Structure formats: C-alpha cells, structure tokens
Amino acid sequence: MIRATNIHKSFGDAHVLRGIDATFMEGKTNLIIGKSGSGKTVFLKCMLGLHDLDEGEIEYDDRRLSQLSVEERRKLRLELGMVFQGSALFDSLSVEENVSFPLQMFSKMNASEIRDRTNFCLNRVNIENANSLFPAEISGGMQKRVAIARAIVMNPKYLFCDEPNSGLDPKTAMVIDELIQEITYEFNITTIINTHDMNSVLQIGDHINFLVGGKKVWEGNKEDVFHTDHEEMANFVFSSELFKKVRRAVRSE
C-alpha cells in the first residue's frame, strides 16, 4: 500500500499540488484522473521521489520516503516497476534485451536465469517469437506489452503506469487495460495508473482519485462513477454522448 498525506508541491509561483491525501491499495488498480493541468503527472512523480515535496509525506508500507537513506531509497526503487507514456524502449536493443535490461543491471541472476525470467514475462504479456525483433519492427500495442514485461521483470511490489493507453486505438487500449489489471491481481501488486482514458476508468477503476486544480475532489470505484452526484466528476467522465447514455441506463436500473 502507498499512502500520500497532505501533499503540496509548487514550482515558483505555481502551486501545483494543494494538500492531497490519497491511499493506493495493494492488489488493486488505482487510477489518478483529471484534466490537463490538474496535477496528475506531478503527483505521480512526487510518489516516485522524482520531485521533492514542499509539504506532506509519501509512505510505502509504512516506510516514509522522506526518512529513507540513500541506500534505502535505492532498495525501494528496485521494488518499483514503471510503464512510461511512450513505452520508452531502447531503440538499439531487441525485445529480449529491452526486457532483460533491468535484470542485467540490478539482479544477481546468471545468464540462464535471466533468459528464463525474460521469456516468462514476455509469455505473460502474450508476446511470442519476437525476442530478436527491435522496437521499430513491432506495433505500438506490442511495444506497450514489451514495456509492461520490462516493468514486471524485477517482480515489483508497486507498478506505476503513466498514460499507458496513449497513442493506442480503442481496441488495443482495452487489451492493455485488461493485461495491467490481470497482472495486478495475479501478482498482488499495488498499481497506480495516471490516465485520461475514460474507458480505463469504467473498465479497470478499482479505486479512482479525481484531481481538480491540484486537489483531490472525489474518490470511489468504477461503480460509484455511475451514481455520483459530484457534478464536475460526472461531467468529466461522461463528457461524450455515448457515456451519457450509458450512465442514464445504469442509473435507471
């Protein structure tokens, strides 16, 4: 579990995060949603320790980030998996080399163990016979699955996903959502997803935090979304006519 308490962060005169309290549950897909400029990305980077806080605390299973030594922070980073918005694969490395890179850098596995773990993770994200291909030779959806395989190769306790569906068609985006949720449940990971994809909210939103102007103004799950009376939240999620019709149908049942 990850807990954020009274998080404040400013850049010059811009007060980006304004006292956010949030808890991210183990074994769940925890979503952070909000309009552009709401503070989603800054909040995610604060939890990763990439931004120093002006005020507040981030706790990883009762380990306070601000109180960790350099060595303790290094060990914590080995428990974190990250899926970047643009996949962030190394263009000059093959699929297999991309996934095995963290193991080569940070594990004590021998070559055979690294190969076995890499292939296990590739198989888990449903990629076969692509080990020797390079990122430019595979589709955007496959690149995202390779990025997920790389993120879980170190068997992380915490998985962060920054706009994992960015640039994907709706069908592929749903496949990626389902894969992330399956992995979360299967390996009992604390997963945090920063997204603007409303399909993700309604499909895999085990727990949702809605940010407006650097403040958390609503939280709940995907079922709560349909029944919320929070006008700003409802307008944000159900902005399209299709989603409005779905909401009306659910609320009338």
N, C-alpha and C positions, 0 to 999 in steps of 0.2 A: 504494500500500500504506500502511496505517496500523499503527503498532506502539505498543502500550501496555506500559510496563515498570514493574513494582513499584508499581502504583497504590494509594495509600492516600488515604482521604477520611473525615473524621469531621465530625459535627455535634454540638457539645457533647460529651457523654459517649458518644454513639452512634458507634462505629467501623464505618462502613457498608461501605467497601471495604478489603480486607486483603491488599495485595500482589499484585494481579492482573497477570499477564503474558499478553498476547494479541497475535496478529498477524492483520490483516484483509487478505485478498488481493485484488489488482486483478482485475477481470473475474469476480468470484465473488459469490455471495450468502452473506454471513457473518452467522450468526444468534447472538444472545445470548438464552439461555433460562434460566429458573429460576422458583421460586415467588415469590409476592408477598413483598416484603421482602428478596429475595436481593441487591439492589443493581443490578439491570439498568438502571433509569432513571437512577440517579445515575451509573453508569458511562458511559452514553450522553451525559449532559450534561457529564461531565468531558472526553470526547473532543471535544465541540463547543466546549469552552472556556467553558461556562456556569458551571462550578464550578472554583475554583482548587484545585489538588492540595495535599495536605499533604506528600506524598512521591511520587516517581516522575516519569515523563516520557511525554508523548504525542508521537509523530513522524508527520508527514505526508510520506512520501517523503523522509526524512532531514532534514526541517525540524522542529526541536524547538519545540513550541508555546511553551514557557516562555521561549525566547530570541528570539521574534519581537517586533519593534517594533509599535507601534500601527498603522502603515501596512501592515506585512507581514501582520498579523492581518486587517486589512480586506481585503486582496487574497485571503487564504486563504478568507475567508468567501464570496467570490464563486465559489469552486470547490466550495462545499458546497450540495447540494440536501437539502431536508427535507420528509418526508411526516409530518404530525402525526397523533396518535391520532384526533382528531375531525375530521380534514381541515383545519379552521381556515381555511375560505374566508371571504372578506369578504361578509357578507350583502347589503350595499348595492351590490355590484359584480356585473356579469353574469359568465357563464362566461368569455367572452373577456377581460374586464377583469381578472378574477382571475388568469388565466394570464399575461397581458401585464404585470402589475404589476411583477415584478422587472426586466423589460426597460425599462419606463418609468423606474424608479428608478435602475438601475445600469448600463445599457448606453448606447452612443452611437449606437444604430440610429435611423434615421429612421422615420416612421410606417408607410411601406410595408414596410420590413424587419421591423418589429415585428409587423405584421399577418401577414406570411408565416411568420415563425418561430412565432407563436402558433398559427396554423392547422396548421402541420406537427406541432406537439406534440399538439394536440387530435386530429388524424387518427391519430397514432401510438398514442394510448390508445383509439382506436376510438370517438371522440365526433364525431358529425356533426350539423349543423343544430341545434345547441344554443347557439351563440355568444351569443345575446341573452337566454337564459334566466338566471334567478337561482338561487342555491343552493337556496332553498326550493321551487323548481319542478322539481327533479330528484331522483332516488332517491339513497339512501345510497351505492350502488355507483357511480353516476355521479359523485357528489361526490368519492369517493375517486379516481376516474380523473382528474378535473379537478385534484385535489391533486397527483397524480403528474405530470400535464402541467406544472403550475406548477413543480414541483421540478426538472424536467429542462430547462426553457425556457432557462436560462443555460448549458446544456451542461456540467453539473458533472462533476468528476473523482470526487467522493465523494457518495454518496447515503445519507442516514440515514432510516430508517423506524421510527417509534415505534408499535408495535401497529397495523400497517396494516389488519388484519382486524377490529379492534374494532367490534362492533355490526353486523357483516355476517352474512347467512345463509351456511351452509357452501358452497353452490354459488358464490355471488358471491365469497366469500373465496378459493376456488380460482382464480377468474378473475383476481383481484387479484394473487395469488401468481405466477401464470404471467406476468402482464404485467410485474411487477417483475423477474422472472428474465430475461425476454426483453430488456428494456431494459438490464439489467446486462450481458448477453452482447453485445448489439448495439453498445453504446457503450463497452464495456470499462471500466465504472465499478467502483469499489470500493464495494460496497453493504453496509451494516450494518443489520440488522433486529432490533429488540427485540420479542420475541413470546412469548406463552404458548400459541399455537395449535399443537397437535401435528401437525395436518395440514400446516402450513407446514414443520415440522421434517422430516417424512418426504417432502415433495414437493420442496422447493427448498433443502434444507440442504446446500449445497456445503461449508460449514465451520461448525461449531457449537461454541460455548463455553457450558458449563453452569455457572452460578453457584450456590453454596450459602453463605449467611451471609457474603456479600461476598468469597468466594474462588472462583477457578476450579478446579473439581474434576474436570472432564472436558472433552476436546475431541476432535472427529472429524468425520466426514461422515454423511450420511443412511444410507449403507450400514453404517457402523460401528455405528450406533444399534441395529440388529437383533442384532448379535453381541456387544455389550458385556457384560462381566461386572461392570461397576460397578453395584452394586445400587441405589443411590439414583437414578442416572440412569435405569436401566431402569424403576424404579417410577414415576418422574416422567412419562416419555414414555408408558409402556404402562399407565397407570392404569385405562383403560376395558377392559372385557372384549373389545370388538372389536379393539382394538390388541393385546391379549394374544394373541388367536387369530392375528392377522396375524404377530406376532413368532414364535410357535411354528411356523407354517407355513414362514416364511423360514428359520429355524434348522434345520428338519428336511430342507431340500432338499440 
